Amino acid sequence: MHTGVEIDIVVSDALKAYATYQEIFATELIEKTDFPKGQNEVVFTIYDTRIHLLDENLEAGMQAPKETVVPIWLNVMVPDIKETFQRAMDHGWQELMPLTNMSDFGVTNAVVADTFGYQWMLHQIHKEVSFKERQAIFEQEMDE
C-alpha cells in the first residue's frame, strides 16, 4: 500500500511548466505525456514532494489561474536561495517578496510568482531555531 501526498496543479501548458520548473528546482521526473495541448500531464518531485501538473482543459472542468496569483503557495526549502531566486527571475517570474534575511529565525525567504499564476516561497534554512525559540522572539517583538 502506498501513502503520501501529491500536489495537483492545473496550468495552461504542463509540458512548458515542467520545462521551466526543472530549470529552477532540482526535479526528478516520474512520468510525462506528449499528447496534444489540453491532454498532457507531468508527474515529478521537488525534494521528495510529488507534484502532478495537468494541462488546462475547460471541457474537463480544469481551469488554470488567470491573471491573478492564487492564495496558496508552495514552500520550497532550497540549498542556495540566491541561486534559485536568480534562476526564477531569469525565467520571467515575478518577485512578490524580495530576498529577506530573518537572521533571528535562521532563515532567508523570498516569494515569487511563476508565469503560470502560482506562488512559490523560497526558503533557505541557515540554522535550526526551535518552535519555542521562535515563539519567544515573537513575544518579545509584540512587547516592544
CYANA upper distance limits for C-alpha pairs under 8 A (distance plus 0.5 A):
  5 VAL  CA     49 THR  CA      8.11
  5 VAL  CA     50 ARG  CA      7.43
  6 GLU  CA     49 THR  CA      7.64
  6 GLU  CA     50 ARG  CA      5.41
  6 GLU  CA     51 ILE  CA      6.05
  6 GLU  CA     52 HIS  CA      7.30
  7 ILE  CA     50 ARG  CA      6.90
  7 ILE  CA     51 ILE  CA      5.30
  7 ILE  CA     52 HIS  CA      6.54
  8 ASP  CA     51 ILE  CA      6.43
  8 ASP  CA     52 HIS  CA      5.12
  8 ASP  CA     53 LEU  CA      6.42
  8 ASP  CA     54 LEU  CA      7.86
  9 ILE  CA     51 ILE  CA      7.96
  9 ILE  CA     52 HIS  CA      6.68
  9 ILE  CA     53 LEU  CA      5.47
  9 ILE  CA     54 LEU  CA      6.70
 10 VAL  CA     14 ALA  CA      8.22
 10 VAL  CA     53 LEU  CA      6.40
 10 VAL  CA     54 LEU  CA      5.34
 10 VAL  CA     55 ASP  CA      6.36
 10 VAL  CA     56 GLU  CA      6.22
 10 VAL  CA     62 MET  CA      7.03
 10 VAL  CA     63 GLN  CA      6.91
 10 VAL  CA     64 ALA  CA      5.59
 10 VAL  CA     65 PRO  CA      8.48
 11 VAL  CA     17 ALA  CA      7.71
 11 VAL  CA     53 LEU  CA      7.29
 11 VAL  CA     54 LEU  CA      6.67
 11 VAL  CA     55 ASP  CA      5.91
 11 VAL  CA     56 GLU  CA      6.05
 11 VAL  CA     63 GLN  CA      8.03
 11 VAL  CA     64 ALA  CA      5.28
 11 VAL  CA     65 PRO  CA      7.83
 11 VAL  CA    116 PHE  CA      6.48
 12 SER  CA     55 ASP  CA      6.10
 12 SER  CA     56 GLU  CA      5.50
 12 SER  CA     63 GLN  CA      8.48
 12 SER  CA     64 ALA  CA      6.22
 12 SER  CA    116 PHE  CA      7.25
 13 ASP  CA     17 ALA  CA      6.60
 13 ASP  CA     37 LYS  CA      7.27
 13 ASP  CA     38 GLY  CA      7.87
 13 ASP  CA     40 ASN  CA      8.28
 13 ASP  CA     54 LEU  CA      8.07
 13 ASP  CA     55 ASP  CA      5.55
 13 ASP  CA     56 GLU  CA      7.32
 14 ALA  CA     18 TYR  CA      6.54
 14 ALA  CA     40 ASN  CA      6.71
 14 ALA  CA     41 GLU  CA      6.50
 14 ALA  CA     42 VAL  CA      6.85
 14 ALA  CA     53 LEU  CA      5.93
 14 ALA  CA     54 LEU  CA      5.95
 14 ALA  CA     55 ASP  CA      5.49
 15 LEU  CA     19 ALA  CA      6.70
 15 LEU  CA     32 LYS  CA      8.40
 15 LEU  CA     40 ASN  CA      7.61
 15 LEU  CA     41 GLU  CA      7.97
 15 LEU  CA     42 VAL  CA      7.41
 16 LYS  CA     20 THR  CA      6.84
 17 ALA  CA     21 TYR  CA      6.64
 17 ALA  CA     53 LEU  CA      8.44
 17 ALA  CA    116 PHE  CA      7.78
 18 TYR  CA     22 GLN  CA      6.48
 18 TYR  CA     42 VAL  CA      7.56
 18 TYR  CA     53 LEU  CA      8.16
 19 ALA  CA     23 GLU  CA      7.09
 20 THR  CA     24 ILE  CA      7.18
 20 THR  CA     91 HIS  CA      7.79
 21 TYR  CA     25 PHE  CA      6.40
 21 TYR  CA     27 THR  CA      8.13
 22 GLN  CA     26 ALA  CA      6.89
 22 GLN  CA     27 THR  CA      5.99
 23 GLU  CA     87 ARG  CA      7.92
 24 ILE  CA     84 THR  CA      6.55
 24 ILE  CA     87 ARG  CA      6.01
 24 ILE  CA     88 ALA  CA      6.52
 25 PHE  CA     46 ILE  CA      7.27
 25 PHE  CA     84 THR  CA      7.57
 26 ALA  CA     46 ILE  CA      6.49
 26 ALA  CA     47 TYR  CA      7.49
 27 THR  CA     44 PHE  CA      7.02
 27 THR  CA     45 THR  CA      5.94
 27 THR  CA     46 ILE  CA      5.29
 27 THR  CA     47 TYR  CA      7.65
 28 GLU  CA     44 PHE  CA      5.90
 28 GLU  CA     45 THR  CA      5.64
 28 GLU  CA     46 ILE  CA      7.21
 29 LEU  CA     42 VAL  CA      8.34
 29 LEU  CA     43 VAL  CA      6.93
 29 LEU  CA     44 PHE  CA      4.84
 29 LEU  CA     45 THR  CA      7.11
 30 ILE  CA     42 VAL  CA      8.20
 30 ILE  CA     43 VAL  CA      5.86
 30 ILE  CA     44 PHE  CA      5.45
 30 ILE  CA     45 THR  CA      7.98
 31 GLU  CA     41 GLU  CA      8.48
 31 GLU  CA     42 VAL  CA      6.25
 31 GLU  CA     43 VAL  CA      5.66
 31 GLU  CA     44 PHE  CA      7.37
 32 LYS  CA     40 ASN  CA      8.10
 32 LYS  CA     41 GLU  CA      6.41
 32 LYS  CA     42 VAL  CA      4.85
 32 LYS  CA     43 VAL  CA      6.86
 33 THR  CA     40 ASN  CA      5.99
 33 THR  CA     41 GLU  CA      6.20
 33 THR  CA     42 VAL  CA      7.05
 34 ASP  CA     40 ASN  CA      6.80
 35 PHE  CA     39 GLN  CA      6.36
 35 PHE  CA     40 ASN  CA      6.09
 36 PRO  CA     40 ASN  CA      7.48
 37 LYS  CA     55 ASP  CA      7.33
 38 GLY  CA     55 ASP  CA      5.39
 38 GLY  CA     56 GLU  CA      6.12
 38 GLY  CA     57 ASN  CA      5.63
 39 GLN  CA     54 LEU  CA      8.16
 39 GLN  CA     55 ASP  CA      6.53
 39 GLN  CA     57 ASN  CA      7.74
 40 ASN  CA     54 LEU  CA      6.57
 40 ASN  CA     55 ASP  CA      5.94
 41 GLU  CA     52 HIS  CA      7.47
 41 GLU  CA     53 LEU  CA      5.98
 41 GLU  CA     54 LEU  CA      5.09
 41 GLU  CA     55 ASP  CA      6.90
 42 VAL  CA     52 HIS  CA      6.22
 42 VAL  CA     53 LEU  CA      5.57
 42 VAL  CA     54 LEU  CA      7.22
 43 VAL  CA     50 ARG  CA      7.56
 43 VAL  CA     51 ILE  CA      6.22
 43 VAL  CA     52 HIS  CA      4.88
 43 VAL  CA     53 LEU  CA      6.80
 44 PHE  CA     50 ARG  CA      6.26
 44 PHE  CA     51 ILE  CA      5.95
 44 PHE  CA     52 HIS  CA      7.07
 45 THR  CA     49 THR  CA      5.54
 45 THR  CA     50 ARG  CA      4.89
 45 THR  CA     51 ILE  CA      6.25
 46 ILE  CA     50 ARG  CA      7.27
 46 ILE  CA     51 ILE  CA      8.04
 55 ASP  CA     62 MET  CA      8.40
 56 GLU  CA     62 MET  CA      5.91
 56 GLU  CA     63 GLN  CA      5.67
 56 GLU  CA     64 ALA  CA      6.09
 57 ASN  CA     61 GLY  CA      6.92
 57 ASN  CA     62 MET  CA      5.58
 57 ASN  CA     63 GLN  CA      6.89
 58 LEU  CA     62 MET  CA      5.85
 58 LEU  CA     63 GLN  CA      6.38
 64 ALA  CA    116 PHE  CA      8.15
 64 ALA  CA    117 GLY  CA      8.21
 65 PRO  CA     69 VAL  CA      7.60
 65 PRO  CA     70 VAL  CA      7.38
 65 PRO  CA    116 PHE  CA      7.62
 65 PRO  CA    117 GLY  CA      5.92
 65 PRO  CA    118 TYR  CA      8.26
 66 LYS  CA    117 GLY  CA      7.34
 67 GLU  CA    117 GLY  CA      7.28
 68 THR  CA    117 GLY  CA      6.72
 69 VAL  CA    113 ALA  CA      7.53
 69 VAL  CA    117 GLY  CA      5.38
 69 VAL  CA    118 TYR  CA      6.08
 69 VAL  CA    119 GLN  CA      7.04
 70 VAL  CA    117 GLY  CA      7.18
 70 VAL  CA    118 TYR  CA      6.57
 70 VAL  CA    119 GLN  CA      7.72
 71 PRO  CA    119 GLN  CA      8.42
 72 ILE  CA    118 TYR  CA      8.09
 72 ILE  CA    119 GLN  CA      7.28
 73 TRP  CA    118 TYR  CA      7.16
 73 TRP  CA    119 GLN  CA      5.17
 73 TRP  CA    120 TRP  CA      5.69
 73 TRP  CA    121 MET  CA      7.09
 74 LEU  CA    119 GLN  CA      7.09
 74 LEU  CA    120 TRP  CA      5.36
 74 LEU  CA    121 MET  CA      6.54
 75 ASN  CA    120 TRP  CA      6.39
 75 ASN  CA    121 MET  CA      5.05
 75 ASN  CA    122 LEU  CA      6.58
 75 ASN  CA    123 HIS  CA      7.30
 76 VAL  CA    120 TRP  CA      7.59
 76 VAL  CA    121 MET  CA      6.62
 76 VAL  CA    122 LEU  CA      5.74
 76 VAL  CA    123 HIS  CA      6.42
 77 MET  CA    122 LEU  CA      6.64
 77 MET  CA    123 HIS  CA      5.09
 77 MET  CA    124 GLN  CA      5.97
 77 MET  CA    125 ILE  CA      7.81
 78 VAL  CA     84 THR  CA      7.93
 78 VAL  CA    122 LEU  CA      7.25
 78 VAL  CA    123 HIS  CA      6.57
 78 VAL  CA    124 GLN  CA      5.90
 79 PRO  CA    124 GLN  CA      6.72
 80 ASP  CA     84 THR  CA      6.80
 80 ASP  CA    124 GLN  CA      7.17
 81 ILE  CA     85 PHE  CA      6.27
 81 ILE  CA    108 THR  CA      7.92
 81 ILE  CA    109 ASN  CA      8.21
 81 ILE  CA    122 LEU  CA      7.02
 81 ILE  CA    123 HIS  CA      7.17
 81 ILE  CA    124 GLN  CA      6.22
 82 LYS  CA     86 GLN  CA      6.60
 82 LYS  CA     99 LEU  CA      8.16
 83 GLU  CA     87 ARG  CA      6.81
 84 THR  CA     88 ALA  CA      6.82
 84 THR  CA    122 LEU  CA      8.35
 85 PHE  CA     89 MET  CA      6.81
 85 PHE  CA     99 LEU  CA      8.46
 85 PHE  CA    110 ALA  CA      8.12
 85 PHE  CA    122 LEU  CA      7.86
 86 GLN  CA     90 ASP  CA      6.55
 87 ARG  CA     91 HIS  CA      6.85
 88 ALA  CA     92 GLY  CA      7.19
 88 ALA  CA     93 TRP  CA      5.92
 88 ALA  CA    112 VAL  CA      8.19
 88 ALA  CA    114 ASP  CA      8.24
 89 MET  CA     93 TRP  CA      5.58
 89 MET  CA     94 GLN  CA      7.34
 89 MET  CA     95 GLU  CA      8.01
 92 GLY  CA    114 ASP  CA      8.06
 92 GLY  CA    115 THR  CA      7.44
 93 TRP  CA    112 VAL  CA      6.89
 93 TRP  CA    113 ALA  CA      6.06
 93 TRP  CA    114 ASP  CA      5.19
 93 TRP  CA    115 THR  CA      6.32
 94 GLN  CA    112 VAL  CA      5.94
 94 GLN  CA    113 ALA  CA      5.52
 94 GLN  CA    114 ASP  CA      7.05
 94 GLN  CA    115 THR  CA      8.28
 95 GLU  CA    110 ALA  CA      8.39
 95 GLU  CA    111 VAL  CA      6.87
 95 GLU  CA    112 VAL  CA      5.10
 95 GLU  CA    113 ALA  CA      7.05
 96 LEU  CA    110 ALA  CA      8.15
 96 LEU  CA    111 VAL  CA      5.76
 96 LEU  CA    112 VAL  CA      5.64
 96 LEU  CA    113 ALA  CA      7.24
 97 MET  CA    110 ALA  CA      5.73
 97 MET  CA    111 VAL  CA      5.25
 97 MET  CA    112 VAL  CA      7.26
 98 PRO  CA    109 ASN  CA      8.29
 98 PRO  CA    110 ALA  CA      5.67
 98 PRO  CA    111 VAL  CA      7.28
 99 LEU  CA    108 THR  CA      7.11
 99 LEU  CA    109 ASN  CA      6.12
 99 LEU  CA    110 ALA  CA      5.07
 99 LEU  CA    111 VAL  CA      8.39
100 THR  CA    108 THR  CA      5.89
100 THR  CA    109 ASN  CA      5.69
100 THR  CA    110 ALA  CA      6.59
101 ASN  CA    107 VAL  CA      6.74
101 ASN  CA    108 THR  CA      4.76
101 ASN  CA    109 ASN  CA      7.06
102 MET  CA    106 GLY  CA      6.69
102 MET  CA    107 VAL  CA      5.84
102 MET  CA    108 THR  CA      6.15
102 MET  CA    109 ASN  CA      8.16
103 SER  CA    107 VAL  CA      6.57
103 SER  CA    108 THR  CA      7.98
104 ASP  CA    137 ILE  CA      8.21
105 PHE  CA    127 LYS  CA      8.43
105 PHE  CA    128 GLU  CA      8.40
105 PHE  CA    129 VAL  CA      6.38
105 PHE  CA    134 ARG  CA      6.96
106 GLY  CA    125 ILE  CA      6.47
106 GLY  CA    126 HIS  CA      5.63
106 GLY  CA    127 LYS  CA      5.28
106 GLY  CA    128 GLU  CA      6.81
106 GLY  CA    129 VAL  CA      6.77
107 VAL  CA    123 HIS  CA      7.36
107 VAL  CA    124 GLN  CA      6.04
107 VAL  CA    125 ILE  CA      5.03
107 VAL  CA    126 HIS  CA      5.98
107 VAL  CA    127 LYS  CA      7.61
108 THR  CA    123 HIS  CA      6.40
108 THR  CA    124 GLN  CA      5.82
108 THR  CA    125 ILE  CA      7.23
108 THR  CA    126 HIS  CA      8.15
109 ASN  CA    121 MET  CA      7.30
109 ASN  CA    122 LEU  CA      6.04
109 ASN  CA    123 HIS  CA      5.14
109 ASN  CA    124 GLN  CA      7.06
110 ALA  CA    121 MET  CA      6.19
110 ALA  CA    122 LEU  CA      5.68
110 ALA  CA    123 HIS  CA      7.27
111 VAL  CA    119 GLN  CA      7.32
111 VAL  CA    120 TRP  CA      6.16
111 VAL  CA    121 MET  CA      4.85
111 VAL  CA    122 LEU  CA      6.57
112 VAL  CA    119 GLN  CA      6.17
112 VAL  CA    120 TRP  CA      5.85
112 VAL  CA    121 MET  CA      6.96
112 VAL  CA    122 LEU  CA      8.24
113 ALA  CA    117 GLY  CA      6.92
113 ALA  CA    118 TYR  CA      5.97
113 ALA  CA    119 GLN  CA      4.84
113 ALA  CA    120 TRP  CA      6.65
114 ASP  CA    118 TYR  CA      6.05
114 ASP  CA    119 GLN  CA      6.88
114 ASP  CA    120 TRP  CA      7.99
129 VAL  CA    133 GLU  CA      6.66
129 VAL  CA    134 ARG  CA      7.05
130 SER  CA    134 ARG  CA      6.73
131 PHE  CA    135 GLN  CA      6.50
132 LYS  CA    136 ALA  CA      6.75
133 GLU  CA    137 ILE  CA      6.85
134 ARG  CA    138 PHE  CA      6.83
135 GLN  CA    139 GLU  CA      6.68
136 ALA  CA    140 GLN  CA      6.61
137 ILE  CA    141 GLU  CA      6.72
138 PHE  CA    142 MET  CA      6.70
139 GLU  CA    143 ASP  CA      6.82
140 GLN  CA    144 GLU  CA      7.03
